[in-house]
Amino acid sequence: MKRLFFGFQQSTNNLSILTYLLVIILSSLMFNDPVIIVMIFLSLLLVAVFTKQNNSRNYLKFTVIIFVTTILFNLIINQRGSTIIFQLPFFKMTSESLLNAVILAFSFVNLLLAFYIYDALTNVKIIFDLLSRSLRSIAIIFILTVKFIPKIIDIFNDTKFLYKFRSNQKENKLTKQLNLLEIVLNKSIANFMNMSDVLTTKGYGKKGFKRHFKCNKTDYILMTISLLTIVFDAMMIFFKVGKVDFGSSNVQIFFGINTLVGLMNVCLIVMPILIGGFQYLWWKWYVSKISVSNMPTVKNFR
Amino acid sequence: MVRFKNFSFQYANSQKLSLDNIDLTINKGDFLLLIGKTGSGKSTLLKQLKANLVVGKSTKGTIELNTEDANISYLSQFVDNQMITECARDEFNFILENMNYTENQRHMRIAEVASYFGIIDLLDSTESELSGGQKQLISLAGALITDPDILLLDEPTSQLDPIASEKLLQMVHKINTELNVTVILVEHSLERNTFYANRMAIIEDGKIVLDRGVDSALKSIFDDNFYRNYLSQIDRSYLELGLGNATLPLNNHQFSKILNDHHNEITYKKRLPKQNSAQTVLKVKNLSFRFDFEAKNIIDKVSFKLDKGQSYCLVGPNGVGKSTLIRVISQQLLQQSGSIKIDNKSVKNNPDLFEKIFILPQNPALLFVSDTVFGEIEFQLQQSQTVTESQVNEVLNQYGLSELKNISPYDLSGGQQEFLALVIGLIKNPEILFLDEPTKGLDPNKILKLNDLLNEYLANDGIVFANSHDLVFATKFDDMSMMFDGKLNDFQVPTEFFKDKFFYTTEINKASRDSFPDALVWNDLRNK
């Protein structure tokens, strides 16, 4: 999997990766047809595993929690439908309400997985390069936010822990939490100022520089498929394909044109695996045969 | 290259002048070493040369600069969070793009700088994969990538272990001599950097009080009761013993030869062994911890005990798990196996733990809870008693913090923050003080003050457990150990610990091992 991921990253530039990421986020938001969202879910899951990161286990755990919570929450607030599966006083679970709940849960999970893939495939510099072409002030806010969200979480955790060594007085939970938030805010501002100094020392704020992206065949393929898919998806939405009357009691599972929409999106979502796989096979069957050498440099670059 | 003419400066949030009538000329190719006590204005002076780094106004005088702002690079003392992007390659590109370099120029620059600094293999490593020394080396490479005329270094080695520090300073020296880049290095001690500088200046309360060649400056500060503590251990010993008038700084080889020549005139002052109370407070048995299932143990079956009234110091390179050990003992991280007992009770889910110990983390600012230094002291005093304003002022006075009382703790210098956090710990008066790099950013006199405060605390049956890269500071502890590969050697008294160390020992020990193998610091050697 790591080899496929590497092959994909090697053969695509930041612009095409970002286009792909934006389109898969939109795809996972647009449809709520059960067949389409399950197809999207499976392909997103495959790509999420393929782009495996260190924190993937925790993220997937979190995804499962969101999935279960969404289902439970929906079953409680939406008890429409006539095919009763299960009944308790003040609570009725019907096959229609269960289907609605599962649809919403899959939609949430799809969005989470899309953002997980976004997080795994993108880096600060990609976004900065794109935003700084015309929106430098937004680019700087983006950088600071991206750097600071994990930093603030770390500060909060450390401060919460270290506070125990300073205070031995029993405080009201709410007061303690509010105090803690104020302390964390003060610390975050100090860190923010430090980051602003770092940006100054790195020359940020000088005259704008236009970044240029060199695209190769793979980039054009990825961008074309991404754009075609989003246009196709938009047309389908316009013609009310892939949308169900969510929340109602007449949501049904059927296979028709929605399967085609799902397939189109699956093809797009698994593009990194296809590109990475193609690159790997190309290397295995062609290039590696002509670069067999034990020279140190070749070893280093192999 | 740079000329400060009667220059005065005041911070926007301060009533006091931070720089007062500065007159200083720095020539092209100079390597100026700027020292001063904590909060004397060293960093403020340095930052004047880099626009936008200081918020305040010049109240008098001018700065003449024979170069543009883009040709001045700055490297801060902070090792972490200095990278905006994910890896060094992106970081270098980011800097060069900001300076409008074309793609071809960027490619060449990165190739040159990576080869020069020997960091080709680190170009694609993320910040979390780099050690402190590697991060600082990449930051230095980033500062040099735009071919600057002036390199400003603000205590760049303060968070590095001695070996990483030496490597970094050698690289700075190489840049200065080979590329003729003007270097201004702000430091709080003179242990190794005097070898590389050609000038030295002292700043005190915002004023330059000395500006000379290194040899003359070192000899001159020996006559000053305050600044003589800044001297490197070798130079201090040489001057204290009155062994001649050689050019300073002396290297270990020169000092070793001088000691051999004067062997009959010098004696080693034996250190008196301290009686151990044998009353154990903390027991750690077979403690193991790893960050990941696949990772190897960063703490690997570590066992030791801490006794009342004793001080313990742990040394070792960056990233071997010294800080992790403290975090596991304090239960910030939970061990995978082994036991930790405080007063014969497991620390797991033990609420008494937080009362019985105090942690001074690597980043002391994490401890602060108030808007002012006064508020910090007041908060800590209030944990054990009701306090009045005059009582808080008295404590501030006792620790020499009165002048800083209305300042935000986050506006203090790194050394001042470290000292304030330590004072907070001492006010709490726990059974065990865990200190993670307590001398970081402290000037030599503040370190002496810290030693006095810790001795006072130990005399009242306290226990100190510290991690430190400062080997001279480590010699003041009762017991020492080295951590590497997750293992901890048996604790030994410093003379025993350093006896068989070849690289990881004090400069005095390296220089005098032929004639006085037990000598560790300058005052271990005396005239007969």
Interface residues (C-beta under 8 A of the other chain):
Chain A: N54 N123 V124 K125 F128 I143 K147 K151 I155 D158 T159 F161 L162 Y163 K164 F165 R166 S167 N168 Q169 N179 I183 N186 K187 I189 A190 N191 N194 M195 D197 V198 L199 T200 T201 K202 G203 Y204 G205 K206 K207 F209 R211 H212
Chain B: K50 A51 N52 L53 A70 S73 Y74 L75 S76 F78 N81 Q82 I84 T85 E86 D90 E91 N93 F94 I95 E97 N98 M99 N100 E103 G142 A143 T146 D292 S330 Q332 F354 E355 I357 F358 I359 P361 N363 A365 L366 L367 F368 V369 D371 F379 Q380 Q382 Q383 Y410 I424 K428 P430
